[in-house]
């Protein structure tokens, strides 16, 4: 599938951070392929590369499955430290846990929640580090404008490892020093998803919209609450 000018094989995403069954892998692939083909969710940062889609899958699985049955694959986690730190910081938050309770067992709702959540988080990270060249370059390389044809079976180069280590330390430190703002970000994500539910209640339906036509609303919702407004939340 062609995504942002890059051919991506959805059957060959990065290895998942969580232990996952074959039928769950297949289910996610079907969901994400349909979503991308029909442009059902317009969140360009979250769906920009093989790497970010892999992180969407991590969040999707954490929302779809019983939390007591989630186990980190330590071998895969070592290869993807930036994915791991983002995953850990988000999934430890109470608002993530609330969302996962709502989406448990619902594959489509879990996907919508995962994509919107990652869109908010990646936008926040992008803005926080846009003036930090060392960290920002590592993030661009790994998550925004990276080479999606790289085989993730091999160990990263020394340069990549250093870049990842710098980015992980910076992200962890930024969240710790701005813990209230990060918590607020996740709270507002929770509110936005409730807002989408409210839209559907007005239409007397029980399902979330496709999010195909709410990208402007998503941008306004984010900009009204957050920082620099250097770019739109949809990329």
N, C-alpha and C positions, 0 to 999 in steps of 0.2 A: 504494500500500500504506500502511495506517495503522500508524505506528510512534510509540509514546509520545504518542498523541493527535494526531499531525501526519501529514497525507497526504504521502507521499514517492513521487515517480516515480523508480523505480530506473533508468530509462533516462536520467534527467537528474541524475545525481550531479555533484559538482564535477569540473572537468577534471582528468585524471590528471597526477601529477607526472612520470610516465615516458611515453615514447613507446610507444603501444600500438596493436596492430592491431585491426581491426573484429571479427574472430572471437574475439579475447581479451576484448574488451569484452562481447560476447554471452555468452561462456562464464561470465564472472564474474557477469553479471546473472542467468543461470539458476541458478547455485550459490547466490547470496545470496538470491534470491527463494524458492527451495525451503527454505533454512535458516530464513528468517524466517517463512514460512508455517507450517512444521511445528515451529517453536521447537526446532530441532535443537541450537542453541548458546545457552545462557542467559548471556550476558555483556553486561549492559545498558549499561555505559559504552561499550564498543567498538561496539555496535550501536544507539546511542541517537539519532543524528541523521544527516541527509544528509552532514554534514561528517565525522563519524567513520567512517561506512561508506565514504566516499571514501578515507580513510586506510587502512582495511582493504584496499581494492582496491590501493593503492600497495604495501603489504606483501605482499599475495597475489601480485602480479605479480613482485615482487623475489624471491620464493621459488619461484615456478613456472617462471620463465624462466632461461635461461643468463645468468649475471652478465655475461658478455662482450657480451651483446646488449641490455643495459639502458642507456638513455640518458635523462637528465633533459630534460624539455621546459622550457626556460628561460622561455618566455613564460608558461606556466601556473604555474611555481614562483614567479614574481614576484607573482602574485595571491594566493598561499597560503603566506606565509612561516612560519607556525606549523606547518603540515603539513610543510613542508620541513625545518625544524630537527629535529622529532621523527623524521622519516624518516632524516635523515642521521646523527643520533646513534645510532639503533638499528642501522641497517644497517652501520655501520662496526665494530660489535662482533663479536668472534670467535664468540660463541655464536649470533648471528644467522646468521653464515656457515655454522656447523655445521648449524643447522636447515635452512637453504636447500639444503644438499647432500643432506639426507635427503628433502626434499620436492620436489626438482627434478623437473619433469615430471608430478607427481601433483597434479591440480587440487584434489581434496577435502582431501588432507593439507595442502596449502599454505594453504587457507582456514582450517582448524582452527588451524594454527600462527599465522597472521596475526591471527586474532581473539583468541586467548589472549594472545599477545604484546602486542597493543595494550591489552588489558584490564589487564594488569599495569602497563604504562607509564603509561596514563592515570590509574590509581589512585595511582601514586607521585607523578605531577605534581600531582594534585588535593590530595593530603595535604601536599605540600611547600609549596604556595602558598595553602592555605586561610586562613592568617592574614595574607596579603599582599593587601589589598583591591584595590589597583590592578591587580596581575597577575591575581588570581583573577577579577575582573570581566571582564577581557579573555578569559580562558579560558572562562568560562561563556558569554559572548556568542558566541564562535566555535566552541566544541566541546561544551558540555554542554547548554545550554538555549537554543540560538540559533534564529533565524527561518530555517527551511529553505526558505522560498519566495523568498529573495533570489536574484536573477540574478547568477551569478558571472562573467558576461561583462563586467560593468561594473567599473571601478576602484573600490576601497574609498573611503569618505569619509575626510576628513582625520582625523576622530576615530578611525575604525577603523584607519587606518594607524598612528597614534600608539600605539593600544592593542596592535596586533600587534607593533610595534617593541619596546615595553616588555616584552611577553611573551617574544619571541624572545631578547632580551638576558638576561632573568631565567632562562629555561630553560637557555640555554647556560652561564651562570655557575653555576647550581645543579649542573648535571652536572659541570662542571669542578671545583668545590669539593668535590663528593661523588662523585668518580669511582669510588672503590672500592664505595660503596653502589650506585651505578647499575650497575656491572659485576656486582655480586652479584645485583641484581634480575633481570638478563637471564640470569644463571647459574641462578637458581632457576626462572625460566620454562622454561629448557631442562630442568631436573630434573623439573618438573611434567609436561611433555609426555612425558618418559621414564616417569614414574609412570603416565600413562594407557596407554602402550604395555605396561607391566608388567601392568596390569589385564587387558588383552586377551590377553596371553600365558597368563595363568592360565586364561582361558576357551578357550584353544587356538584363537584366531583371529588373523588377521594384520592386522586393521584397527583403527584407533582407534574408540572409542565415539563416539556422537553428541554427547556432552557435555551432553545434555539434563538429566541428573539428577546432575551432579557440581558444581553451583554451590556447594553447602555445602562440599564438599571444597576447591574453589578458594578460598573465603573462609578456611577453616581453614589451608590451605597458606600463604596470604599473611600472615595475622595472626600465625602462628607465627614468622615471620621478619622482619616489618617493623613498625616505628614506632608510629603513634598509634592505629590501630584506630578512627578516627573514624567510618568507614562501611564497608560491605561492599564487596568488590571487584566484586560484580555490581551495584553502584549504590546 
